[in-house]
Amino acid sequence: MKKVYLVLLLTAVSMVHAHRVNIFTQTQGEKVICQCFYNDGKPVRGQSIQVKTLDGTVIAEGKTDDEGMFSFSPNIHEDLKVILNAGMGHVAETIVKQQDLPKIEKKPVTQKTKQPVSTVKKNTVPEPENDVDEAKMREVIEQVIEEKLRPLTDLIHQQQRSYSLTTIIGGIGYIVGIFGLFMFWKSRKRK
């Protein structure tokens, strides 16, 4: 009987990992885009999400949309914690590093003064084209692409590690379950 409980326990552990929630963040322009999904790839819809500084100050909060997306424009430039609460104990957290945040440019305060409108057209001379080294341009483009893809590759590596642990626990659970059924069948046959 103890073996049956062990089989049920291992099966429950593998089922818990099947409904884990994940957050993937990336910067686009002045916004940080958060994509929230379950392990099976389904989006986390209409669930609570908060963005906090590491000391706990909430800077943004809201709910995910129908595609599991949430975006915010950070007003500070420091590491941030994004917390997704998908209900029933499904909580995921991720840290958005300071270097991955959009650059915040403080615009100088200027006073607008009215200037007289000139009706005389000035001759405009086209600016000379800049000579750009093609190899230098490729290097810059590759660096930008690598920087933008880094969060995605990190998430893929993290998912591969979690799937392998889930697969191992699930496989052990199935083996123990089959062995338990075999032993149960064998003990019934003796009686």
N, C-alpha and C positions, 0 to 999 in steps of 0.2 A: 504494500500500500504506500510505503514511503517513496518508492520509485515513481509511482503515478504522480505524487505531489511534486517531485523533482522535475518530471517531464512538463507538468503544467507551469511550473515556475520558469523554466527555461523558455517555453513557448511564449509566456507573457513578456519576458525580457525582450525577445526578438520582435514582438508586436509593438512594444513601446518605441523602439528605434524606428519603426516604419512610419510613425506619424510625427517625427521631429520636424521643427520648422527651421528655416534657414533665411538669412538676410545677405543679400549681395548689394554693395554700394559702389557707385561710380560718380565721378564729377563730370557734369556737362555744362559748360559755360559758367554761370554764377550759381548753379544749383547742384545739390547732391541728390542723386536719384537712388532710392532704396527699392530693391525688388525682393519681395518676400514670397517664399514658396515652401511647400511641404517636400519631403524626400521623394515623393512620387512625381514631383514636377508640377502639381496643381498649385495655382496661386492662392495665397492667404488673403481672402476677401473680407473687407469691412472690419478689420481688427485694429486694436489700439496700438499705436507706435509713438514712442517718445525719443527725443534727442536731448542728451544731457552732457554737460561738461563732466570731467572726471571727478570734480568735487561735488556733483549732484545738482547743479543748477539746470533747470529745464529751459532749453532755448527754442524748442519746437515740439509740437505734438499734433496728433491727428489720427486718421484712420486710413487703412490701405484701400485702394480703389478696386474695381472688379478684376483688374489684371494683377493685383497684389503689389501695386506700385504706390510709393509715397515720395514726395520730394520736398526739400526745404532749402532756403538760402541762408547759410550761416552768417551771423553778424560778428563772429569772433574767429580768431585764427589760432586754435589750439586743438589738441586731441579731443574727439567727441565720442560718446557712447550712444549707440542706437539700440533701443530695446523694443522688441516686438512681443506683445502679449496676445497670443492667438487663442486664449481661453483653455479651460480644462487642463491647466498646468503646462501648456505648450508655450514656452518662453524661449526666445533667442536673443542673443546680444552680439554686437560686433563693435569694434573700435575703428573709427575713421581717423587715421593719422593726420596730423597737422599738415604734412607735406602733400597729402592727397586732397586737401580742401582747396576750393578756388581761391585765388589771390584776392584779397579785399583791398581795393584801392579807395583811399579816402579822397573824395573830391574836394578841392579847395572851395571855400565859400567866396563867391565873387559878387560884387554888386553890378547889376545891369544898369547901364546908362544909355540913354537914347543918343544915337549918333545920326547925323544927317545922312539921308539917303542920297547916294551919288547917282546921277543919271548918265554920267560919262562912262562908257565901256573902256576898260583897260585892255591893252593887248596882252593876251596870255601866251606865254612861251611854254611849250611842253617841257616838262622836266626830263632830263636825260635818263635813259634806262640804266638801272644798276646791273653791272655784270656779276652774276652769281655763279660760283663754281658748282658744277653739277654734283661732284663727289661730296662737297660740303653740304649741299642741299639734301642729298640722300641720307647722309649721316644724321642730320637734324631730324628728318622725317622718321627715321628708324628709332631714334631716341624717344620721340613723342609717342610713337605707336607702342613701343615697349613700355613706356610709363603708363599709358592708358590701359594696356592689357594686363598689367601686373595684378590688379585686384581679381581679375577673372581667372588668371592662372593660379593665384593663391587659393581661390574658392574651389577650383577643380582639384587641386592637391588635397585640400581639406576634405572634400567629398569622397575622394578615392580612399583616404584613410578611414573615414567613418563607414563607408560601405564595406570595406574589408573586415572591420570589426563586427559589423552587423551580420555579414555573411558567415563569419566564423562562428559566432554565437548561435545563429540560426541553424547552421549545419550541425553543430554539436547537439542542439535541441532536437533536431530531426532524428539523429542517430540514436540518442537516448530514448526518444519516443518510440522508435521502431523496435529497439531492444526491449523496452518496457512492454510493448504489445506482444512481442514474441514470448517473453517470460510469462505474461498473463495467460496467453493461449496455452503455453506449455503446462502451467500449473492447473488450468481447467481440465486439461486432457488427463492428468494424473488422477483426478478425483473421480 
